[in-house]
Amino acid sequence: METYFFYFLENMALIIAMMYLGLKAREYVVPAIANSRKAPLLNGLLMGVLAFVIMYNPLIHEGMRVDLREAPLYFIAFVGGWLPGIVALIIPAIYRVMMEGPTVLQGISQGILLPVLIGSLFHDWKNYRPPYALVSIKRMMLGFLVFEVIKSVWMAWSTPATASMAIIMALMGAIGVLAMGWILNDTHRNIIRWKALEHDSTHDALTGLPNLRFFHEQVRELKYRGVPMAIVMMDVDHFKNYNDTHGHPAGDGVLRSIGRLMKETARPEDVIARYGGEEFILCFTGVSTEQQAFELADGLRERIESSSFYGADKQPGGRLTVSLGAAISATEQPLDVLIEQADRALYQSKKSGRNKVSVASIQTSAEIKTRQQVNA
């Protein structure tokens, strides 16, 4: 009895250690894999390797190879479902066949196939949210209890296993599975919290757009790499009138809608952000001429003008519109100077009637010339 206990204790310690190291490796060494389509296959493979390692030095009881291989196999099938479960059982099943012995069929069916089957049946498809899904500990342990009851009765009927051996094995397996669930949930909760904090520190709470600090970081990196660009400042026309007429909650809805339209209009390599209040800022990359800057900015202006907003008919002109000012980046030009030029161009658009795009010419002297193009 004591021999069984300490052997299963070693198995359980191995399971916990490998689970912890595997999650940390995924978090710090290969974080991109967690979001890829290959993640279920890799997770299943890693659990299959863990089951193999557990099986490599078994406890022999009357020709029967005894270990806790079922713990990682049940766990991966419960967490990920059929696909990783099937992948996980391949290596242990092949290895068990190679080891031969009088209880090969029982070892494969009871310790490899059955835990994957029960784990998959108890997998919670409705609430599964990869890559950082949280598992229901109660549901997991209920499924493992069902598995252990079926396996223990089956073992007592078809193998030399004793009742005391089955009880210790079930108890240690349950502790191992429980520890794996706790480690997984704690790790995933920490990752979720960290990602939420990271998002909140770099994004505007109202619109969900990146904030100005994040915008500066991204654009300075682009400038350092020498990417041609244009900075565009955008302001919602007569926004105070809209807030006074419809209230601030409706105004917040407008800002959220404009943020969504900016996301839909921006190209993957562009950078967008909320500047503050009803102002937004954009960085159009790959832009080297005033005409390119105007066309991209005017396309956004038209998209917003043609969109439907609550209460827009009570705005001046019967529409909700925006004004924009753009400036082309020159070599070695500080970002703050470029933003200031775009802001001056925006002021020119608002001064000359709003719902327009003004583009600041590339500075060739002390004076910055601004040309304005109006879409009639």
C-alpha positions as CSV (number, residue, x, y, z in Angstrom):
1,M,0.0,0.0,0.0
2,E,2.8,2.5,0.9
3,T,4.6,1.6,-2.3
4,Y,1.5,2.4,-4.4
5,F,0.9,5.7,-2.5
6,F,4.4,7.1,-3.0
7,Y,4.6,5.9,-6.6
8,F,1.3,7.7,-7.5
9,L,2.5,10.7,-5.5
10,E,5.5,10.9,-7.8
11,N,3.2,10.7,-10.9
12,M,1.1,13.5,-9.5
13,A,4.1,15.7,-8.8
14,L,5.3,15.1,-12.4
15,I,1.9,16.0,-13.8
16,I,1.7,19.3,-11.8
17,A,5.3,20.3,-12.7
18,M,4.9,19.5,-16.4
19,M,1.5,21.3,-16.5
20,Y,3.0,24.5,-14.9
21,L,6.1,24.5,-17.2
22,G,4.0,23.9,-20.3
23,L,1.7,26.8,-19.5
24,K,4.6,29.1,-18.8
25,A,6.4,28.1,-22.0
26,R,3.3,28.9,-24.0
27,E,2.9,32.3,-22.2
28,Y,6.5,33.5,-22.6
29,V,8.3,31.3,-25.2
30,V,5.7,30.7,-27.9
31,P,2.7,33.0,-27.1
32,A,1.6,33.2,-30.8
33,I,0.8,29.5,-30.8
34,A,-2.0,30.0,-28.2
35,N,-4.0,32.0,-30.8
36,S,-3.3,29.7,-33.8
37,R,-5.4,26.9,-35.3
38,K,-2.6,24.5,-34.4
39,A,-3.0,25.1,-30.7
40,P,-5.4,22.2,-30.1
41,L,-3.1,19.8,-31.9
42,L,-0.1,21.0,-30.0
43,N,-1.9,20.9,-26.7
44,G,-3.0,17.3,-27.4
45,L,0.5,16.3,-28.4
46,L,2.1,17.8,-25.3
47,M,-0.4,15.9,-23.0
48,G,0.3,12.8,-25.0
49,V,4.0,13.2,-24.3
50,L,3.2,13.8,-20.6
51,A,1.2,10.6,-20.5
52,F,4.0,8.7,-22.2
53,V,6.5,10.1,-19.6
54,I,4.3,8.9,-16.8
55,M,4.0,5.5,-18.4
56,Y,7.8,5.1,-19.1
57,N,8.6,3.9,-15.5
58,P,5.4,2.1,-14.3
59,L,4.7,0.2,-11.2
60,I,4.3,-3.5,-12.2
61,H,1.6,-5.5,-10.4
62,E,1.2,-9.1,-11.5
63,G,2.1,-8.1,-15.1
64,M,-0.2,-5.1,-15.0
65,R,1.5,-1.7,-15.7
66,V,0.0,0.8,-13.2
67,D,0.3,4.6,-13.4
68,L,-1.7,7.8,-13.7
69,R,-1.7,8.2,-17.5
70,E,-5.4,8.8,-17.4
71,A,-5.1,12.2,-15.6
72,P,-3.5,14.2,-18.4
73,L,-5.6,12.4,-21.1
74,Y,-8.9,13.0,-19.3
75,F,-7.9,16.6,-18.6
76,I,-7.0,17.6,-22.2
77,A,-10.2,16.0,-23.5
78,F,-12.3,17.8,-20.9
79,V,-10.7,21.1,-21.7
80,G,-10.3,20.9,-25.5
81,G,-12.8,18.3,-26.6
82,W,-12.4,15.4,-29.1
83,L,-9.6,16.8,-31.3
84,P,-6.8,17.3,-28.7
85,G,-8.0,14.2,-26.8
86,I,-7.6,12.0,-29.9
87,V,-4.2,13.5,-30.6
88,A,-3.1,13.0,-27.0
89,L,-3.9,9.3,-26.9
90,I,-1.9,8.3,-30.0
91,I,1.6,8.2,-28.4
92,P,0.5,6.4,-25.2
93,A,-1.6,3.9,-27.1
94,I,1.4,3.0,-29.4
95,Y,3.8,2.8,-26.5
96,R,1.4,0.5,-24.5
97,V,1.2,-1.8,-27.5
98,M,4.9,-1.9,-27.8
99,M,5.3,-2.9,-24.1
100,E,3.0,-5.9,-24.6
101,G,2.0,-7.9,-21.5
102,P,-1.1,-9.7,-20.4
103,T,-3.2,-6.6,-19.9
104,V,-2.5,-4.6,-23.1
105,L,-6.1,-4.3,-24.1
106,Q,-7.2,-3.4,-20.7
107,G,-4.4,-0.8,-20.3
108,I,-5.4,0.9,-23.6
109,S,-9.1,0.7,-23.2
110,Q,-9.3,1.7,-19.5
111,G,-6.3,4.0,-19.1
112,I,-6.2,5.7,-22.5
113,L,-9.4,5.4,-24.5
114,L,-11.9,5.7,-21.6
115,P,-10.5,8.9,-20.1
116,V,-10.5,10.6,-23.5
117,L,-14.1,9.4,-24.1
118,I,-15.4,10.6,-20.8
119,G,-13.5,13.8,-20.9
120,S,-14.8,14.7,-24.3
121,L,-18.4,13.9,-23.3
122,F,-18.1,16.3,-20.3
123,H,-16.4,19.0,-22.4
124,D,-18.4,22.2,-22.1
125,W,-18.7,23.3,-25.7
126,K,-21.1,26.2,-25.0
127,N,-18.7,28.0,-22.6
128,Y,-15.5,27.0,-24.3
129,R,-13.6,30.3,-25.2
130,P,-10.1,29.5,-26.4
131,P,-7.2,30.3,-26.1
132,Y,-7.6,31.3,-22.5
133,A,-10.7,29.3,-21.5
134,L,-11.6,28.8,-17.9
135,V,-12.7,25.3,-16.8
136,S,-15.6,24.5,-14.5
137,I,-13.9,22.7,-11.6
138,K,-17.2,21.1,-10.5
139,R,-18.0,19.8,-14.0
140,M,-14.5,18.5,-14.4
141,M,-14.4,16.6,-11.2
142,L,-17.9,15.2,-11.8
143,G,-16.8,13.8,-15.1
144,F,-13.6,12.4,-13.5
145,L,-15.7,10.7,-10.8
146,V,-17.8,9.1,-13.5
147,F,-14.7,7.9,-15.3
148,E,-13.1,6.5,-12.1
149,V,-16.3,4.6,-11.2
150,I,-16.5,3.0,-14.6
151,K,-12.7,2.3,-14.7
152,S,-12.5,0.9,-11.1
153,V,-15.4,-1.5,-11.7
154,W,-13.9,-2.5,-15.1
155,M,-10.4,-3.0,-13.5
156,A,-11.8,-5.1,-10.6
157,W,-13.6,-7.4,-13.1
158,S,-10.8,-7.7,-15.8
159,T,-7.4,-7.2,-14.2
160,P,-5.4,-8.2,-11.1
161,A,-5.8,-4.8,-9.5
162,T,-6.9,-4.8,-5.9
163,A,-9.6,-2.6,-4.4
164,S,-7.0,-0.6,-2.3
165,M,-4.9,0.0,-5.5
166,A,-7.9,1.3,-7.4
167,I,-8.9,3.6,-4.5
168,I,-5.4,5.1,-4.2
169,M,-5.1,5.5,-8.0
170,A,-8.5,7.2,-8.2
171,L,-7.7,9.5,-5.3
172,M,-4.3,10.5,-6.7
173,G,-5.6,10.9,-10.2
174,A,-8.4,13.2,-8.8
175,I,-5.8,15.3,-7.0
176,G,-3.7,15.5,-10.2
177,V,-6.7,16.6,-12.3
178,L,-7.8,19.1,-9.7
179,A,-4.3,20.6,-9.5
180,M,-4.2,20.8,-13.3
181,G,-7.5,22.6,-13.4
182,W,-6.5,25.1,-10.7
183,I,-3.2,25.8,-12.4
184,L,-4.9,26.3,-15.8
185,N,-7.5,28.7,-14.3
186,D,-5.0,30.7,-12.3
187,T,-2.7,31.1,-15.3
188,H,-5.5,32.0,-17.7
189,R,-7.1,34.5,-15.2
190,N,-3.7,36.2,-14.8
191,I,-3.3,36.4,-18.6
192,I,-6.9,37.7,-19.1
193,R,-6.3,40.4,-16.4
194,W,-3.0,41.4,-17.9
195,K,-4.4,41.7,-21.4
196,A,-7.3,43.7,-20.0
197,L,-5.0,46.1,-18.2
198,E,-2.8,46.4,-21.2
199,H,-5.8,47.2,-23.4
200,D,-7.1,49.7,-20.9
201,S,-3.8,51.5,-20.8
202,T,-3.5,51.9,-24.5
203,H,-7.1,52.3,-25.6
204,D,-9.9,54.9,-25.2
205,A,-12.6,53.6,-22.9
206,L,-15.5,55.2,-24.8
207,T,-14.7,54.4,-28.5
208,G,-12.4,51.4,-28.1
209,L,-9.8,53.2,-30.3
210,P,-6.2,53.4,-29.3
211,N,-5.4,56.4,-27.1
212,L,-3.0,59.2,-28.0
213,R,-0.1,57.7,-26.0
214,F,-0.3,54.5,-27.9
215,F,-0.7,56.4,-31.2
216,H,2.5,58.3,-30.5
217,E,4.4,55.1,-29.7
218,Q,3.2,53.4,-32.9
219,V,3.8,56.4,-35.2
220,R,7.3,57.2,-33.8
221,E,8.2,53.6,-34.5
222,L,7.0,54.0,-38.1
223,K,9.0,57.2,-38.5
224,Y,12.1,55.6,-37.1
225,R,11.7,52.9,-39.8
226,G,11.4,55.6,-42.5
227,V,7.8,54.7,-43.5
228,P,6.2,57.5,-45.6
229,M,3.0,58.8,-43.9
230,A,0.5,61.5,-43.5
231,I,-1.0,62.6,-40.2
232,V,-4.7,63.6,-40.3
233,M,-6.6,65.5,-37.6
234,M,-10.4,65.1,-37.7
235,D,-13.1,67.0,-35.8
236,V,-16.8,66.4,-35.6
237,D,-18.6,69.5,-36.9
238,H,-21.0,71.3,-34.6
239,F,-20.6,68.6,-32.0
240,K,-21.6,71.0,-29.1
241,N,-24.8,71.7,-31.0
242,Y,-25.5,67.9,-31.2
243,N,-24.8,67.4,-27.5
244,D,-27.0,70.4,-26.5
245,T,-29.8,69.1,-28.7
246,H,-29.7,65.3,-28.0
247,G,-27.7,65.0,-24.8
248,H,-24.3,63.7,-24.0
249,P,-25.3,59.9,-24.1
250,A,-26.3,60.4,-27.7
251,G,-23.1,62.3,-28.3
252,D,-21.1,59.4,-26.9
253,G,-23.0,57.1,-29.3
254,V,-21.9,59.3,-32.2
255,L,-18.3,59.1,-31.1
256,R,-18.5,55.3,-30.8
257,S,-20.0,55.1,-34.2
258,I,-17.3,57.3,-35.8
259,G,-14.7,55.2,-34.1
260,R,-16.2,52.1,-35.7
261,L,-16.3,53.7,-39.1
262,M,-12.6,54.7,-38.7
263,K,-11.7,51.0,-37.9
264,E,-13.7,49.8,-40.9
265,T,-12.1,52.4,-43.2
266,A,-8.5,52.3,-42.0
267,R,-6.1,49.9,-43.8
268,P,-4.2,47.3,-41.7
269,E,-1.0,49.3,-41.7
270,D,-2.7,52.6,-40.7
271,V,-2.8,53.9,-37.1
272,I,-5.9,55.5,-35.7
273,A,-6.7,57.0,-32.3
274,R,-9.0,59.3,-30.3
275,Y,-7.2,62.6,-29.8
276,G,-9.7,63.9,-27.2
277,G,-13.2,65.2,-27.0
278,E,-14.7,65.1,-30.5
279,E,-11.3,65.0,-32.2
280,F,-9.6,62.0,-33.7
281,I,-6.2,61.5,-35.3
282,L,-5.0,59.1,-38.0
283,C,-1.7,58.1,-39.6
284,F,-2.1,57.0,-43.2
285,T,1.1,55.0,-44.1
286,G,2.6,54.7,-47.5
287,V,1.5,58.2,-48.4
288,S,4.1,60.5,-50.0
289,T,2.0,63.1,-51.9
290,E,-0.6,65.6,-51.0
291,Q,-3.1,64.1,-53.4
292,Q,-2.8,60.6,-51.8
293,A,-3.4,62.2,-48.4
294,F,-6.4,64.1,-49.6
295,E,-8.0,61.1,-51.3
296,L,-7.7,58.9,-48.2
297,A,-8.9,61.7,-45.8
298,D,-11.8,62.6,-48.1
299,G,-12.8,59.0,-48.4
300,L,-13.3,58.9,-44.7
301,R,-15.1,62.2,-44.7
302,E,-17.6,60.9,-47.3
303,R,-18.0,57.6,-45.4
304,I,-19.0,59.5,-42.2
305,E,-21.2,62.0,-44.1
306,S,-23.2,59.2,-45.8
307,S,-23.7,57.2,-42.5
308,S,-26.9,57.4,-40.6
309,F,-26.7,59.0,-37.1
310,Y,-29.5,59.5,-34.6
311,G,-30.7,63.1,-34.8
312,A,-28.4,64.1,-37.6
313,D,-31.3,65.9,-39.4
314,K,-31.2,68.6,-36.7
315,Q,-27.6,69.4,-37.3
316,P,-26.7,72.4,-39.5
317,G,-27.2,71.3,-43.1
318,G,-29.3,68.3,-42.0
319,R,-26.3,66.0,-41.7
320,L,-23.6,65.0,-39.2
321,T,-20.2,65.8,-40.8
322,V,-16.5,66.0,-40.0
323,S,-13.7,68.3,-41.0
324,L,-10.2,67.1,-41.6
325,G,-6.7,68.5,-41.9
326,A,-3.7,66.5,-43.2
327,A,0.0,67.0,-43.3
328,I,2.7,64.9,-45.1
329,S,5.7,63.7,-43.1
330,A,9.1,65.2,-44.2
331,T,12.4,63.6,-43.5
332,E,13.6,64.0,-39.8
333,Q,10.5,66.0,-39.0
334,P,9.4,65.5,-35.3
335,L,6.0,64.0,-34.9
336,D,4.8,66.9,-32.7
337,V,5.5,69.3,-35.6
338,L,3.7,67.1,-38.0
339,I,0.6,67.0,-35.7
340,E,0.7,70.7,-35.4
341,Q,0.7,71.2,-39.2
342,A,-2.3,68.8,-39.5
343,D,-4.1,70.7,-36.8
344,R,-3.6,74.0,-38.6
345,A,-5.0,72.4,-41.8
346,L,-8.0,71.2,-39.7
347,Y,-8.5,74.8,-38.5
348,Q,-8.5,75.9,-42.1
349,S,-11.2,73.4,-43.0
350,K,-13.4,74.5,-40.2
351,K,-12.8,78.2,-40.9
352,S,-13.8,77.8,-44.5
353,G,-17.1,76.1,-43.9
354,R,-16.5,72.6,-42.4
355,N,-17.2,69.2,-44.0
356,K,-14.0,69.7,-45.9
357,V,-10.4,68.4,-46.2
358,S,-7.4,70.6,-46.1
359,V,-3.9,69.4,-46.9
360,A,-0.8,71.3,-45.6
361,S,1.9,71.5,-48.3
362,I,5.3,70.1,-47.5
363,Q,7.2,72.9,-45.8
364,T,9.7,74.5,-48.2
365,S,10.2,77.8,-46.3
366,A,9.3,79.4,-43.0
367,E,5.7,79.6,-44.2
368,I,3.4,76.6,-44.5
369,K,1.1,76.9,-47.4
370,T,-2.2,75.2,-47.2
371,R,-4.3,74.1,-50.1
372,Q,-7.9,73.2,-49.7
373,Q,-10.0,70.8,-51.9
374,V,-13.7,70.9,-51.5
375,N,-16.1,68.2,-52.5
376,A,-19.1,70.1,-53.7
